[in-house]
Amino acid sequence: MSAAFEEDSPIENAFWKFYESDDGKELYVELVTLARLAYATSQEKIGIKMLFEVVRYQRRLHQDHRAINNNFTALYARVIMADNPDLMGAFDIRR
């Protein structure tokens, strides 16, 4: 588990299970790509929920109806920032 997490919870357990799946890894790549584009053009905080909605929109355009769990937004933001130094501080996070 990543050092970005401190508590063990049902949502966190479900997140890690999804994150390790092919769908979870694909979502991670999509989110990092969008985050880099958004952050590079503005250098202002970006919203992880906004990025989730962009992924949903793009997938719908391609008839891809895989569900994305909103409970995972904050966890993805933490993992993305922990794994990508260029995106450190891109998202506001709460405890």
N, C-alpha and C positions, 0 to 999 in steps of 0.2 A: 504494500500500500504506500501511497505517496505521503510524504511528510506534511503535505498541505492539509491533511485531515487529522483530527484529533479524537473524534468520537466514533464509536461503532454504533450504527443505527440501521434499521430496516431499509431506509432509503439509500444509505451509503452502500449497504450490502448489495442491493438491487443494482445500484449504479455500477459497482465494480464488475458484477456479473455481465451486465450489458456492455460495459466499456471493453471488456476482454473479447467480446464477440466480434464477428466480422462487421455487423451493422454498427456496433459501437466504435470500432476503429475507423470505419468509413465516415461516420458522423464527425469524429474528431478531426479528420483531415479536412472535411468540408468547413468546419468551424474555424480551424486555424487559417485556412486559405482566406476566408472572408474577413477574419479578424485582422490579418496582416494588411489586406487591402484597405479596410476601413481605418485602421490605426495609422498606416503610412500616409494616408491622404489628409488626416486631420490632426494627429497626435493629441487628440482629446479622448477622454474616456468614451468607451463604446459599450453598448448594452448587449449582454449575452443573449437576452431574450429576443432582441431584435434579430440577432444572427440566427437563432432557432427559427424565427418566422421566415427569414430569407431562405433558409434551407428547405423549409416546408413548401414555400412558394415554388422554388426551383424544382423540387421533386414532383410537385403536382403538375407542373408544365410538362414533365417527362413521364407522366402517368405512373409515378412511383408513389405508392400509398403506404409506405412503411411508417408506422407511428413513431413519434419522438416524444418521450416523456418529459413534461415540463418540470418534474421534480429533479431532473438532472442538470438544470441550467447552471446553478451555482457551483455544482461539483465539476462540471466541464470547465467553467471559468477558472477555477483554482488549478486544475490539472494543466490547462493550456498555459497559464502564466508560469507554473512551476517548471514546465518542460521547455518553454520557449522564452529565453531571456529578452528577446526583442519585443515581447508582448507583456513583460512584467509591468504591472501598473495599468494595463489597458482597461481593466474592468474594476469597478468598485465592488468590493465584497464586504459582507457583514459576517460577524461571528455567529 
